[in-house]
Amino acid sequence: LSSEIELIFCPHPLLVNNQQYSQTRYVKTTANATVDHLSKYLALRIALEESQSATQGNRNMEGGPGAGNSSNSCVQDVSEKQFTIYISTARGQFSTLNGSLTLELVNEKFWKVCKPLELFYAPTQVQ
Amino acid sequence: PEEVTVTDITINSLTVTFREALVARGFFRSWELE
């Protein structure tokens, strides 16, 4: 069995504005998870949360059946490419993490301290 | 923590489980050591 990794997952302070995603996420997963797994997880959670709030809004306005139909389709469309994951390497500097890296490797290579791994996320910027 | 969300994510046939809590205290082992 793979060992467990503890993560504090925050919006990128420079690339994400406060209204967009303000939630700090406290996450545990196994060390064999890759950065792509983490990115896809984030996309799924945010899609679910946005669809739930949209459904609640529809219920409040309409109150009719079928209000959540559009939410299921957006959750199915999530991709690990939607968010880019960063780690803070020095004061004010952030390094993009390759999607194929395991969190165990990120922990050993970049973090090296015995406390939860602190990572940052931002929507992937299209070139 | 009062509530923990459990989610499985699969990429290239590798499935990993994520657990997320609303607060860190009582959820992270190392948090208690500080």
Backbone of each chain as nested JSON, in Angstrom:
{
  "chains": [
    {"id": "A", "residues": [
      {"number": 1, "name": "LEU", "atoms": {"N": [0.828, -1.191, 0.0], "CA": [0.0, 0.0, 0.0], "C": [0.868, 1.249, 0.0]}},
      {"number": 2, "name": "SER", "atoms": {"N": [0.415, 2.24, -0.739], "CA": [1.146, 3.484, -0.808], "C": [0.895, 4.305, 0.455]}},
      {"number": 3, "name": "SER", "atoms": {"N": [1.923, 5.061, 0.876], "CA": [1.755, 5.88, 2.067], "C": [0.85, 7.077, 1.755]}},
      {"number": 4, "name": "GLU", "atoms": {"N": [0.465, 7.759, 2.79], "CA": [-0.506, 8.842, 2.641], "C": [0.19, 10.201, 2.623]}},
      {"number": 5, "name": "ILE", "atoms": {"N": [-0.35, 11.097, 1.81], "CA": [0.163, 12.47, 1.711], "C": [-0.93, 13.424, 2.18]}},
      {"number": 6, "name": "GLU", "atoms": {"N": [-0.523, 14.406, 2.989], "CA": [-1.465, 15.435, 3.445], "C": [-1.186, 16.729, 2.689]}},
      {"number": 7, "name": "LEU", "atoms": {"N": [-2.248, 17.355, 2.203], "CA": [-2.092, 18.521, 1.328], "C": [-2.912, 19.71, 1.813]}},
      {"number": 8, "name": "ILE", "atoms": {"N": [-2.311, 20.88, 1.765], "CA": [-3.084, 22.12, 1.879], "C": [-3.086, 22.729, 0.484]}},
      {"number": 9, "name": "PHE", "atoms": {"N": [-4.264, 22.906, -0.061], "CA": [-4.415, 23.232, -1.465], "C": [-5.101, 24.604, -1.557]}},
      {"number": 10, "name": "CYS", "atoms": {"N": [-4.353, 25.592, -2.062], "CA": [-4.843, 26.98, -2.035], "C": [-4.913, 27.559, -3.445]}},
      {"number": 11, "name": "PRO", "atoms": {"N": [-5.8, 28.538, -3.659], "CA": [-5.781, 29.26, -4.934], "C": [-4.449, 29.998, -5.095]}},
      {"number": 12, "name": "HIS", "atoms": {"N": [-3.938, 30.05, -6.315], "CA": [-2.69, 30.771, -6.575], "C": [-2.91, 32.253, -6.23]}},
      {"number": 13, "name": "PRO", "atoms": {"N": [-2.065, 32.832, -5.364], "CA": [-2.334, 34.2, -4.898], "C": [-2.199, 35.257, -5.992]}},
      {"number": 14, "name": "LEU", "atoms": {"N": [-1.465, 34.965, -7.066], "CA": [-1.268, 35.964, -8.114], "C": [-2.173, 35.723, -9.324]}},
      {"number": 15, "name": "LEU", "atoms": {"N": [-2.532, 34.467, -9.572], "CA": [-3.267, 34.135, -10.803], "C": [-4.766, 33.947, -10.594]}},
      {"number": 16, "name": "VAL", "atoms": {"N": [-5.192, 33.881, -9.35], "CA": [-6.614, 33.66, -9.068], "C": [-7.135, 34.849, -8.264]}},
      {"number": 17, "name": "ASN", "atoms": {"N": [-8.209, 35.441, -8.739], "CA": [-8.755, 36.55, -7.95], "C": [-9.653, 36.008, -6.839]}},
      {"number": 18, "name": "ASN", "atoms": {"N": [-9.849, 36.815, -5.823], "CA": [-10.51, 36.339, -4.605], "C": [-11.937, 35.852, -4.826]}},
      {"number": 19, "name": "GLN", "atoms": {"N": [-12.63, 36.488, -5.783], "CA": [-14.023, 36.08, -5.992], "C": [-14.125, 34.729, -6.701]}},
      {"number": 20, "name": "GLN", "atoms": {"N": [-13.069, 34.367, -7.447], "CA": [-13.145, 33.172, -8.284], "C": [-13.172, 31.891, -7.44]}},
      {"number": 21, "name": "TYR", "atoms": {"N": [-12.087, 31.624, -6.753], "CA": [-12.027, 30.456, -5.864], "C": [-11.328, 30.92, -4.596]}},
      {"number": 22, "name": "SER", "atoms": {"N": [-12.039, 30.917, -3.507], "CA": [-11.423, 31.433, -2.286], "C": [-11.129, 30.323, -1.284]}},
      {"number": 23, "name": "GLN", "atoms": {"N": [-11.547, 29.103, -1.619], "CA": [-11.506, 28.051, -0.623], "C": [-10.128, 27.394, -0.513]}},
      {"number": 24, "name": "THR", "atoms": {"N": [-9.616, 27.325, 0.708], "CA": [-8.449, 26.488, 0.978], "C": [-8.948, 25.074, 1.242]}},
      {"number": 25, "name": "ARG", "atoms": {"N": [-8.323, 24.101, 0.6], "CA": [-8.797, 22.721, 0.691], "C": [-7.797, 21.888, 1.489]}},
      {"number": 26, "name": "TYR", "atoms": {"N": [-8.326, 21.108, 2.416], "CA": [-7.498, 20.219, 3.229], "C": [-7.747, 18.802, 2.737]}},
      {"number": 27, "name": "VAL", "atoms": {"N": [-6.706, 18.21, 2.141], "CA": [-6.887, 16.979, 1.373], "C": [-5.87, 15.932, 1.819]}},
      {"number": 28, "name": "LYS", "atoms": {"N": [-6.325, 14.681, 1.843], "CA": [-5.418, 13.543, 2.019], "C": [-5.582, 12.621, 0.827]}},
      {"number": 29, "name": "THR", "atoms": {"N": [-4.453, 12.082, 0.363], "CA": [-4.519, 11.069, -0.683], "C": [-3.292, 10.172, -0.558]}},
      {"number": 30, "name": "THR", "atoms": {"N": [-3.188, 9.212, -1.444], "CA": [-2.036, 8.31, -1.383], "C": [-0.864, 8.908, -2.157]}},
      {"number": 31, "name": "ALA", "atoms": {"N": [0.346, 8.506, -1.78], "CA": [1.554, 9.107, -2.349], "C": [1.745, 8.762, -3.821]}},
      {"number": 32, "name": "ASN", "atoms": {"N": [1.05, 7.739, -4.302], "CA": [1.193, 7.381, -5.721], "C": [0.303, 8.226, -6.629]}},
      {"number": 33, "name": "ALA", "atoms": {"N": [-0.511, 9.099, -6.058], "CA": [-1.332, 10.006, -6.882], "C": [-0.409, 10.958, -7.632]}},
      {"number": 34, "name": "THR", "atoms": {"N": [-0.769, 11.271, -8.866], "CA": [0.039, 12.212, -9.644], "C": [-0.569, 13.614, -9.564]}},
      {"number": 35, "name": "VAL", "atoms": {"N": [0.198, 14.573, -10.048], "CA": [-0.3, 15.95, -10.125], "C": [-1.546, 16.002, -11.018]}},
      {"number": 36, "name": "ASP", "atoms": {"N": [-1.568, 15.205, -12.077], "CA": [-2.757, 15.14, -12.939], "C": [-3.984, 14.628, -12.166]}},
      {"number": 37, "name": "HIS", "atoms": {"N": [-3.797, 13.634, -11.285], "CA": [-4.906, 13.176, -10.456], "C": [-5.443, 14.339, -9.611]}},
      {"number": 38, "name": "LEU", "atoms": {"N": [-4.508, 15.079, -9.027], "CA": [-4.903, 16.19, -8.162], "C": [-5.656, 17.259, -8.959]}},
      {"number": 39, "name": "SER", "atoms": {"N": [-5.165, 17.538, -10.159], "CA": [-5.802, 18.541, -11.006], "C": [-7.212, 18.097, -11.413]}},
      {"number": 40, "name": "LYS", "atoms": {"N": [-7.346, 16.832, -11.751], "CA": [-8.659, 16.327, -12.143], "C": [-9.618, 16.309, -10.952]}},
      {"number": 41, "name": "TYR", "atoms": {"N": [-9.071, 15.971, -9.792], "CA": [-9.884, 15.994, -8.573], "C": [-10.432, 17.408, -8.331]}},
      {"number": 42, "name": "LEU", "atoms": {"N": [-9.549, 18.377, -8.457], "CA": [-9.961, 19.76, -8.228], "C": [-11.047, 20.18, -9.218]}},
      {"number": 43, "name": "ALA", "atoms": {"N": [-10.841, 19.844, -10.493], "CA": [-11.827, 20.202, -11.52], "C": [-13.183, 19.568, -11.208]}},
      {"number": 44, "name": "LEU", "atoms": {"N": [-13.16, 18.327, -10.755], "CA": [-14.406, 17.629, -10.425], "C": [-15.104, 18.276, -9.23]}},
      {"number": 45, "name": "ARG", "atoms": {"N": [-14.334, 18.565, -8.189], "CA": [-14.928, 19.153, -6.985], "C": [-15.535, 20.525, -7.287]}},
      {"number": 46, "name": "ILE", "atoms": {"N": [-14.799, 21.334, -8.038], "CA": [-15.304, 22.671, -8.343], "C": [-16.537, 22.582, -9.238]}},
      {"number": 47, "name": "ALA", "atoms": {"N": [-16.52, 21.666, -10.22], "CA": [-17.692, 21.491, -11.091], "C": [-18.904, 21.043, -10.276]}},
      {"number": 48, "name": "LEU", "atoms": {"N": [-18.682, 20.123, -9.331], "CA": [-19.785, 19.654, -8.483], "C": [-20.34, 20.786, -7.626]}},
      {"number": 49, "name": "GLU", "atoms": {"N": [-19.424, 21.534, -7.026], "CA": [-19.866, 22.613, -6.139], "C": [-20.615, 23.696, -6.922]}},
      {"number": 50, "name": "GLU", "atoms": {"N": [-20.108, 24.001, -8.13], "CA": [-20.788, 25.019, -8.941], "C": [-22.149, 24.518, -9.413]}},
      {"number": 51, "name": "SER", "atoms": {"N": [-22.228, 23.217, -9.756], "CA": [-23.516, 22.683, -10.224], "C": [-24.528, 22.617, -9.087]}},
      {"number": 52, "name": "GLN", "atoms": {"N": [-24.019, 22.299, -7.862], "CA": [-24.93, 22.272, -6.708], "C": [-25.486, 23.65, -6.408]}},
      {"number": 53, "name": "SER", "atoms": {"N": [-24.616, 24.661, -6.486], "CA": [-25.119, 26.011, -6.203], "C": [-26.054, 26.469, -7.308]}},
      {"number": 54, "name": "ALA", "atoms": {"N": [-25.791, 26.055, -8.576], "CA": [-26.69, 26.412, -9.677], "C": [-28.043, 25.72, -9.513]}},
      {"number": 55, "name": "THR", "atoms": {"N": [-28.003, 24.445, -9.075], "CA": [-29.245, 23.706, -8.866], "C": [-30.073, 24.339, -7.763]}},
      {"number": 56, "name": "GLN", "atoms": {"N": [-29.392, 24.741, -6.693], "CA": [-30.114, 25.403, -5.607], "C": [-30.737, 26.696, -6.093]}},
      {"number": 57, "name": "GLY", "atoms": {"N": [-30.007, 27.419, -6.947], "CA": [-30.55, 28.653, -7.499], "C": [-31.765, 28.389, -8.366]}},
      {"number": 58, "name": "ASN", "atoms": {"N": [-31.687, 27.312, -9.191], "CA": [-32.829, 26.97, -10.044], "C": [-34.041, 26.58, -9.215]}},
      {"number": 59, "name": "ARG", "atoms": {"N": [-33.773, 25.809, -8.15], "CA": [-34.888, 25.381, -7.291], "C": [-35.568, 26.589, -6.652]}},
      {"number": 60, "name": "ASN", "atoms": {"N": [-34.713, 27.54, -6.231], "CA": [-35.285, 28.716, -5.591], "C": [-36.136, 29.517, -6.574]}},
      {"number": 61, "name": "MET", "atoms": {"N": [-35.676, 29.535, -7.843], "CA": [-36.399, 30.358, -8.817], "C": [-37.583, 29.609, -9.42]}},
      {"number": 62, "name": "GLU", "atoms": {"N": [-37.362, 28.314, -9.765], "CA": [-38.393, 27.58, -10.505], "C": [-39.154, 26.594, -9.628]}},
      {"number": 63, "name": "GLY", "atoms": {"N": [-38.389, 25.836, -8.845], "CA": [-39.017, 24.852, -7.986], "C": [-39.536, 23.635, -8.72]}},
      {"number": 64, "name": "GLY", "atoms": {"N": [-39.246, 23.508, -10.003], "CA": [-39.769, 22.416, -10.801], "C": [-38.793, 21.282, -10.953]}},
      {"number": 65, "name": "PRO", "atoms": {"N": [-39.245, 20.136, -11.499], "CA": [-38.353, 19.0, -11.729], "C": [-37.387, 19.283, -12.873]}},
      {"number": 66, "name": "GLY", "atoms": {"N": [-36.252, 18.545, -12.864], "CA": [-35.291, 18.673, -13.962], "C": [-34.349, 19.848, -13.811]}},
      {"number": 67, "name": "ALA", "atoms": {"N": [-34.371, 20.487, -12.665], "CA": [-33.526, 21.659, -12.487], "C": [-32.042, 21.309, -12.505]}},
      {"number": 68, "name": "GLY", "atoms": {"N": [-31.676, 20.057, -12.173], "CA": [-30.262, 19.699, -12.112], "C": [-29.739, 19.01, -13.347]}},
      {"number": 69, "name": "ASN", "atoms": {"N": [-30.47, 18.962, -14.433], "CA": [-30.034, 18.22, -15.615], "C": [-28.726, 18.737, -16.197]}},
      {"number": 70, "name": "SER", "atoms": {"N": [-28.558, 20.054, -16.265], "CA": [-27.359, 20.598, -16.871], "C": [-26.14, 20.362, -15.994]}},
      {"number": 71, "name": "SER", "atoms": {"N": [-26.312, 20.18, -14.691], "CA": [-25.174, 20.024, -13.796], "C": [-24.438, 18.711, -14.046]}},
      {"number": 72, "name": "ASN", "atoms": {"N": [-25.152, 17.645, -14.383], "CA": [-24.494, 16.362, -14.595], "C": [-23.554, 16.413, -15.792]}},
      {"number": 73, "name": "SER", "atoms": {"N": [-23.95, 17.091, -16.85], "CA": [-23.121, 17.128, -18.041], "C": [-21.824, 17.887, -17.789]}},
      {"number": 74, "name": "CYS", "atoms": {"N": [-21.857, 18.951, -16.999], "CA": [-20.623, 19.702, -16.772], "C": [-19.66, 18.913, -15.894]}},
      {"number": 75, "name": "VAL", "atoms": {"N": [-20.175, 18.08, -14.998], "CA": [-19.309, 17.259, -14.154], "C": [-18.618, 16.177, -14.985]}},
      {"number": 76, "name": "GLN", "atoms": {"N": [-19.315, 15.633, -15.974], "CA": [-18.725, 14.592, -16.818], "C": [-17.62, 15.134, -17.717]}},
      {"number": 77, "name": "ASP", "atoms": {"N": [-17.614, 16.428, -17.95], "CA": [-16.653, 17.019, -18.876], "C": [-15.348, 17.45, -18.212]}},
      {"number": 78, "name": "VAL", "atoms": {"N": [-15.145, 17.161, -16.931], "CA": [-13.955, 17.661, -16.258], "C": [-12.702, 16.987, -16.81]}},
      {"number": 79, "name": "SER", "atoms": {"N": [-11.628, 17.757, -16.843], "CA": [-10.359, 17.261, -17.363], "C": [-9.238, 17.688, -16.437]}},
      {"number": 80, "name": "GLU", "atoms": {"N": [-8.176, 16.87, -16.401], "CA": [-7.015, 17.218, -15.583], "C": [-6.24, 18.401, -16.178]}},
      {"number": 81, "name": "LYS", "atoms": {"N": [-6.63, 18.823, -17.399], "CA": [-5.934, 19.95, -18.037], "C": [-6.537, 21.299, -17.664]}},
      {"number": 82, "name": "GLN", "atoms": {"N": [-7.635, 21.284, -16.925], "CA": [-8.329, 22.537, -16.64], "C": [-7.591, 23.412, -15.621]}},
      {"number": 83, "name": "PHE", "atoms": {"N": [-6.86, 22.749, -14.73], "CA": [-6.136, 23.503, -13.704], "C": [-4.658, 23.15, -13.731]}},
      {"number": 84, "name": "THR", "atoms": {"N": [-3.826, 24.161, -13.485], "CA": [-2.388, 23.958, -13.372], "C": [-2.033, 24.035, -11.889]}},
      {"number": 85, "name": "ILE", "atoms": {"N": [-1.125, 23.139, -11.478], "CA": [-0.74, 23.053, -10.064], "C": [0.663, 23.639, -9.889]}},
      {"number": 86, "name": "TYR", "atoms": {"N": [0.825, 24.428, -8.852], "CA": [2.101, 25.107, -8.582], "C": [2.562, 24.791, -7.157]}},
      {"number": 87, "name": "ILE", "atoms": {"N": [3.897, 24.943, -6.972], "CA": [4.46, 24.877, -5.621], "C": [5.319, 26.112, -5.412]}},
      {"number": 88, "name": "SER", "atoms": {"N": [5.322, 26.612, -4.205], "CA": [6.122, 27.791, -3.897], "C": [7.555, 27.346, -3.67]}},
      {"number": 89, "name": "THR", "atoms": {"N": [8.496, 27.908, -4.453], "CA": [9.886, 27.47, -4.357], "C": [10.75, 28.467, -3.588]}},
      {"number": 90, "name": "ALA", "atoms": {"N": [10.379, 29.701, -3.6], "CA": [11.114, 30.713, -2.85], "C": [10.133, 31.844, -2.596]}},
      {"number": 91, "name": "ARG", "atoms": {"N": [10.586, 32.853, -1.904], "CA": [9.662, 33.943, -1.563], "C": [9.036, 34.553, -2.824]}},
      {"number": 92, "name": "GLY", "atoms": {"N": [7.732, 34.368, -2.979], "CA": [7.018, 34.967, -4.1], "C": [7.179, 34.262, -5.428]}},
      {"number": 93, "name": "GLN", "atoms": {"N": [7.904, 33.144, -5.459], "CA": [8.097, 32.45, -6.731], "C": [7.338, 31.126, -6.724]}},
      {"number": 94, "name": "PHE", "atoms": {"N": [6.761, 30.81, -7.873], "CA": [5.981, 29.579, -7.991], "C": [6.488, 28.767, -9.169]}},
      {"number": 95, "name": "SER", "atoms": {"N": [6.562, 27.47, -8.963], "CA": [7.021, 26.571, -10.018], "C": [5.858, 25.679, -10.443]}},
      {"number": 96, "name": "THR", "atoms": {"N": [5.663, 25.562, -11.759], "CA": [4.617, 24.693, -12.28], "C": [5.034, 23.235, -12.123]}},
      {"number": 97, "name": "LEU", "atoms": {"N": [4.116, 22.407, -11.664], "CA": [4.421, 20.984, -11.488], "C": [3.955, 20.194, -12.7]}},
      {"number": 98, "name": "ASN", "atoms": {"N": [4.84, 19.333, -13.191], "CA": [4.489, 18.452, -14.309], "C": [3.414, 17.456, -13.879]}},
      {"number": 99, "name": "GLY", "atoms": {"N": [2.458, 17.242, -14.767], "CA": [1.323, 16.395, -14.43], "C": [1.672, 14.954, -14.127]}},
      {"number": 100, "name": "SER", "atoms": {"N": [2.8, 14.48, -14.631], "CA": [3.143, 13.071, -14.43], "C": [3.861, 12.816, -13.107]}},
      {"number": 101, "name": "LEU", "atoms": {"N": [4.259, 13.88, -12.395], "CA": [4.96, 13.7, -11.113], "C": [4.019, 13.103, -10.076]}},
      {"number": 102, "name": "THR", "atoms": {"N": [4.515, 12.162, -9.291], "CA": [3.715, 11.683, -8.161], "C": [3.868, 12.658, -6.997]}},
      {"number": 103, "name": "LEU", "atoms": {"N": [2.863, 12.652, -6.129], "CA": [2.934, 13.564, -4.979], "C": [4.064, 13.174, -4.037]}},
      {"number": 104, "name": "GLU", "atoms": {"N": [4.412, 11.901, -4.03], "CA": [5.555, 11.452, -3.217], "C": [6.837, 12.118, -3.712]}},
      {"number": 105, "name": "LEU", "atoms": {"N": [6.995, 12.165, -5.036], "CA": [8.182, 12.787, -5.623], "C": [8.182, 14.301, -5.382]}},
      {"number": 106, "name": "VAL", "atoms": {"N": [7.016, 14.916, -5.503], "CA": [6.911, 16.36, -5.232], "C": [7.319, 16.645, -3.795]}},
      {"number": 107, "name": "ASN", "atoms": {"N": [6.835, 15.808, -2.893], "CA": [7.148, 15.959, -1.474], "C": [8.656, 15.868, -1.229]}},
      {"number": 108, "name": "GLU", "atoms": {"N": [9.285, 14.888, -1.839], "CA": [10.722, 14.653, -1.627], "C": [11.578, 15.71, -2.314]}},
      {"number": 109, "name": "LYS", "atoms": {"N": [11.145, 16.125, -3.512], "CA": [11.981, 16.991, -4.333], "C": [11.843, 18.461, -3.947]}},
      {"number": 110, "name": "PHE", "atoms": {"N": [10.613, 18.898, -3.632], "CA": [10.367, 20.324, -3.441], "C": [10.061, 20.715, -2.003]}},
      {"number": 111, "name": "TRP", "atoms": {"N": [9.506, 19.845, -1.214], "CA": [8.943, 20.239, 0.074], "C": [9.913, 19.931, 1.205]}},
      {"number": 112, "name": "LYS", "atoms": {"N": [10.202, 18.667, 1.406], "CA": [11.276, 18.218, 2.316], "C": [11.063, 18.571, 3.786]}},
      {"number": 113, "name": "VAL", "atoms": {"N": [9.888, 18.989, 4.172], "CA": [9.64, 19.275, 5.59], "C": [8.483, 18.414, 6.073]}},
      {"number": 114, "name": "CYS", "atoms": {"N": [8.449, 18.176, 7.368], "CA": [7.45, 17.267, 7.924], "C": [6.196, 18.034, 8.315]}},
      {"number": 115, "name": "LYS", "atoms": {"N": [5.522, 18.536, 7.323], "CA": [4.209, 19.15, 7.533], "C": [3.444, 19.051, 6.222]}},
      {"number": 116, "name": "PRO", "atoms": {"N": [2.142, 19.269, 6.242], "CA": [1.363, 19.059, 5.023], "C": [1.924, 19.821, 3.828]}},
      {"number": 117, "name": "LEU", "atoms": {"N": [1.959, 19.137, 2.695], "CA": [2.458, 19.694, 1.44], "C": [1.542, 20.831, 0.993]}},
      {"number": 118, "name": "GLU", "atoms": {"N": [2.129, 22.013, 0.753], "CA": [1.322, 23.168, 0.378], "C": [1.419, 23.405, -1.125]}},
      {"number": 119, "name": "LEU", "atoms": {"N": [0.289, 23.276, -1.809], "CA": [0.25, 23.462, -3.258], "C": [-0.761, 24.543, -3.617]}},
      {"number": 120, "name": "PHE", "atoms": {"N": [-0.604, 25.078, -4.834], "CA": [-1.472, 26.163, -5.312], "C": [-2.064, 25.771, -6.66]}},
      {"number": 121, "name": "TYR", "atoms": {"N": [-3.245, 26.308, -6.964], "CA": [-3.88, 25.982, -8.229], "C": [-4.409, 27.238, -8.901]}},
      {"number": 122, "name": "ALA", "atoms": {"N": [-4.457, 27.167, -10.235], "CA": [-5.051, 28.25, -11.03], "C": [-5.561, 27.635, -12.321]}},
      {"number": 123, "name": "PRO", "atoms": {"N": [-6.603, 28.227, -12.908], "CA": [-7.063, 27.719, -14.198], "C": [-5.915, 27.741, -15.204]}},
      {"number": 124, "name": "THR", "atoms": {"N": [-5.814, 26.693, -16.011], "CA": [-4.756, 26.609, -17.014], "C": [-4.944, 27.72, -18.039]}},
      {"number": 125, "name": "GLN", "atoms": {"N": [-3.849, 28.461, -18.283], "CA": [-3.925, 29.573, -19.224], "C": [-3.631, 29.077, -20.632]}},
      {"number": 126, "name": "VAL", "atoms": {"N": [-4.569, 29.346, -21.541], "CA": [-4.397, 28.921, -22.934], "C": [-3.379, 29.838, -23.596]}},
      {"number": 127, "name": "GLN", "atoms": {"N": [-2.393, 29.205, -24.257], "CA": [-1.345, 30.004, -24.926], "C": [-1.905, 30.698, -26.162]}}
    ]},
    {"id": "B", "residues": [
      {"number": 1, "name": "PRO", "atoms": {"N": [-12.676, 16.47, 12.13], "CA": [-13.583, 17.334, 11.37], "C": [-14.962, 16.703, 11.246]}},
      {"number": 2, "name": "GLU", "atoms": {"N": [-15.963, 17.552, 11.167], "CA": [-17.333, 17.042, 11.128], "C": [-17.638, 16.319, 9.818]}},
      {"number": 3, "name": "GLU", "atoms": {"N": [-17.064, 16.791, 8.726], "CA": [-17.447, 16.246, 7.431], "C": [-16.215, 15.997, 6.565]}},
      {"number": 4, "name": "VAL", "atoms": {"N": [-16.111, 14.809, 6.001], "CA": [-15.021, 14.474, 5.088], "C": [-15.638, 13.96, 3.79]}},
      {"number": 5, "name": "THR", "atoms": {"N": [-15.224, 14.561, 2.679], "CA": [-15.711, 14.141, 1.368], "C": [-14.712, 13.158, 0.763]}},
      {"number": 6, "name": "VAL", "atoms": {"N": [-15.2, 12.035, 0.268], "CA": [-14.34, 11.011, -0.331], "C": [-14.623, 10.934, -1.826]}},
      {"number": 7, "name": "THR", "atoms": {"N": [-13.559, 11.027, -2.636], "CA": [-13.711, 11.02, -4.094], "C": [-12.632, 10.14, -4.714]}},
      {"number": 8, "name": "ASP", "atoms": {"N": [-13.012, 9.254, -5.623], "CA": [-12.049, 8.453, -6.369], "C": [-11.805, 9.096, -7.731]}},
      {"number": 9, "name": "ILE", "atoms": {"N": [-10.528, 9.177, -8.113], "CA": [-10.161, 9.734, -9.421], "C": [-9.317, 8.7, -10.166]}},
      {"number": 10, "name": "THR", "atoms": {"N": [-9.667, 8.439, -11.415], "CA": [-8.936, 7.469, -12.232], "C": [-8.323, 8.157, -13.441]}},
      {"number": 11, "name": "ILE", "atoms": {"N": [-7.029, 7.935, -13.637], "CA": [-6.343, 8.372, -14.857], "C": [-5.452, 7.226, -15.305]}},
      {"number": 12, "name": "ASN", "atoms": {"N": [-5.546, 6.86, -16.567], "CA": [-4.739, 5.756, -17.117], "C": [-4.821, 4.5, -16.252]}},
      {"number": 13, "name": "SER", "atoms": {"N": [-6.02, 4.156, -15.848], "CA": [-6.304, 2.937, -15.079], "C": [-5.812, 2.968, -13.638]}},
      {"number": 14, "name": "LEU", "atoms": {"N": [-5.186, 4.051, -13.224], "CA": [-4.766, 4.161, -11.823], "C": [-5.793, 4.985, -11.052]}},
      {"number": 15, "name": "THR", "atoms": {"N": [-6.447, 4.335, -10.094], "CA": [-7.462, 5.012, -9.288], "C": [-6.873, 5.362, -7.925]}},
      {"number": 16, "name": "VAL", "atoms": {"N": [-7.011, 6.626, -7.56], "CA": [-6.581, 7.041, -6.219], "C": [-7.761, 7.7, -5.509]}},
      {"number": 17, "name": "THR", "atoms": {"N": [-7.73, 7.612, -4.196], "CA": [-8.824, 8.148, -3.382], "C": [-8.385, 9.446, -2.716]}},
      {"number": 18, "name": "PHE", "atoms": {"N": [-9.218, 10.462, -2.831], "CA": [-8.983, 11.737, -2.165], "C": [-9.997, 11.895, -1.041]}},
      {"number": 19, "name": "ARG", "atoms": {"N": [-9.537, 12.374, 0.088], "CA": [-10.435, 12.734, 1.191], "C": [-10.216, 14.203, 1.515]}},
      {"number": 20, "name": "GLU", "atoms": {"N": [-11.296, 14.938, 1.621], "CA": [-11.183, 16.377, 1.879], "C": [-12.037, 16.757, 3.077]}},
      {"number": 21, "name": "ALA", "atoms": {"N": [-11.454, 17.577, 3.947], "CA": [-12.178, 18.052, 5.125], "C": [-12.327, 19.565, 5.051]}},
      {"number": 22, "name": "LEU", "atoms": {"N": [-13.295, 20.066, 5.767], "CA": [-13.522, 21.511, 5.773], "C": [-12.501, 22.23, 6.655]}},
      {"number": 23, "name": "VAL", "atoms": {"N": [-11.951, 21.511, 7.632], "CA": [-10.949, 22.108, 8.522], "C": [-9.781, 21.143, 8.667]}},
      {"number": 24, "name": "ALA", "atoms": {"N": [-8.6, 21.698, 8.915], "CA": [-7.402, 20.869, 9.027], "C": [-7.276, 20.199, 10.399]}},
      {"number": 25, "name": "ARG", "atoms": {"N": [-7.653, 20.937, 11.433], "CA": [-7.452, 20.415, 12.787], "C": [-8.276, 19.151, 13.003]}},
      {"number": 26, "name": "GLY", "atoms": {"N": [-7.605, 18.124, 13.485], "CA": [-8.276, 16.846, 13.686], "C": [-8.3, 15.985, 12.435]}},
      {"number": 27, "name": "PHE", "atoms": {"N": [-7.811, 16.524, 11.327], "CA": [-7.797, 15.786, 10.061], "C": [-6.365, 15.436, 9.675]}},
      {"number": 28, "name": "PHE", "atoms": {"N": [-5.454, 16.38, 9.849], "CA": [-4.04, 16.148, 9.532], "C": [-3.321, 15.628, 10.771]}},
      {"number": 29, "name": "ARG", "atoms": {"N": [-2.543, 14.558, 10.596], "CA": [-1.75, 14.035, 11.709], "C": [-0.715, 15.06, 12.148]}},
      {"number": 30, "name": "SER", "atoms": {"N": [0.026, 15.603, 11.167], "CA": [1.131, 16.493, 11.495], "C": [0.649, 17.821, 12.08]}},
      {"number": 31, "name": "TRP", "atoms": {"N": [-0.597, 18.171, 11.77], "CA": [-1.137, 19.416, 12.319], "C": [-1.129, 19.379, 13.847]}},
      {"number": 32, "name": "GLU", "atoms": {"N": [-1.396, 18.199, 14.396], "CA": [-1.484, 18.065, 15.847], "C": [-0.119, 18.207, 16.52]}},
      {"number": 33, "name": "LEU", "atoms": {"N": [0.958, 18.013, 15.751], "CA": [2.294, 18.033, 16.342], "C": [2.806, 19.444, 16.558]}},
      {"number": 34, "name": "GLU", "atoms": {"N": [2.214, 20.421, 15.88], "CA": [2.734, 21.79, 15.96], "C": [2.381, 22.436, 17.301]}}
    ]}
  ]
}
